């Protein structure tokens, strides 16, 4: 077969482990298409629990990929998440890395 072999271009190290988890990838994918999302919206879309979503949002926030804001609507707490510019860059790099790994030759 002519051209570059898969072995020469295959680099698993390019995959961002912070994004790669199922729930974190879901958060990033969902936030990439909206300005922001509230906690309950994310929880429903990702079919996860409060605790699980909180842990994964915190990890993405610590990495600088997601900004989380907490306010109140009346007496009800409202948590919103949005993707940061750095998060958008990291997500696009993640998608590029995944595409390179699974490129059909």
C-alpha positions in Angstrom: 0.0 0.0 0.0 1.5 3.4 -1.0 1.6 6.4 1.3 2.2 6.8 5.0 1.5 3.8 7.1 -0.9 4.1 10.1 2.0 3.3 12.4 3.8 6.5 11.4 0.9 8.8 12.1 -0.7 7.0 15.0 -0.2 8.9 18.2 -2.6 8.0 21.1 -0.8 10.6 23.2 -2.7 13.4 21.4 -6.0 12.3 23.0 -6.9 14.7 25.8 -7.7 12.5 28.8 -9.6 15.3 30.5 -12.1 15.4 27.6 -12.1 11.7 26.7 -14.3 10.3 29.5 -17.9 9.6 28.3 -19.6 12.2 30.5 -17.0 14.9 30.0 -17.0 14.3 26.2 -20.8 14.6 26.3 -20.6 17.9 28.3 -18.1 19.3 25.8 -20.0 18.1 22.7 -23.3 19.6 24.1 -21.7 22.9 25.2 -20.0 23.3 21.8 -23.4 23.9 20.2 -24.9 26.3 22.8 -23.9 29.5 24.5 -24.6 27.9 27.9 -26.6 25.2 29.5 -28.1 24.8 33.0 -27.3 21.9 35.2 -30.6 20.2 34.9 -30.5 20.5 31.1 -27.1 18.8 31.0 -28.1 16.2 33.5 -31.1 15.2 31.4 -29.3 15.3 28.0 -26.4 13.2 29.4 -28.6 10.9 31.4 -26.4 11.1 34.5 -26.8 11.9 38.2 -26.3 15.2 40.1 -23.2 13.9 41.8 -21.6 12.4 38.6 -22.3 15.6 36.6 -20.9 17.8 39.4 -17.6 15.8 39.5 -17.1 16.0 35.7 -18.0 19.7 35.5 -15.5 20.4 38.2 -12.8 18.5 36.4 -13.5 20.4 33.2 -13.6 23.7 35.1 -10.3 23.0 36.8 -8.8 22.3 33.3 -10.1 25.7 32.2 -12.4 24.1 29.5 -15.7 25.1 31.1 -16.9 28.1 33.1 -19.5 27.4 35.8 -21.7 30.1 37.3 -24.0 29.8 40.2 -26.9 32.2 40.8 -30.3 32.2 42.3 -33.7 32.5 40.6 -35.8 33.6 43.5 -34.8 31.0 46.1 -33.9 28.3 43.7 -30.1 27.9 42.9 -29.3 27.9 39.2 -26.0 26.5 37.9 -25.0 27.2 34.3 -22.0 26.0 32.4 -20.4 27.3 29.2 -17.4 26.3 27.2 -14.4 28.7 27.5 -12.3 29.7 24.5 -9.6 27.4 25.7 -12.2 24.7 26.0 -13.3 25.2 22.5 -9.7 25.0 21.3 -9.1 21.9 23.3 -12.3 20.3 22.0 -11.4 21.0 18.4 -7.9 19.6 19.0 -9.5 16.5 20.5 -11.7 16.1 17.5 -8.7 16.4 15.1 -6.7 13.9 17.2 -9.6 11.4 17.1 -10.0 11.9 13.3 -6.3 11.2 12.8 -6.5 8.0 14.9 -9.4 6.6 12.9 -8.6 7.9 9.5 -9.5 5.4 6.7 -6.6 4.7 4.5 
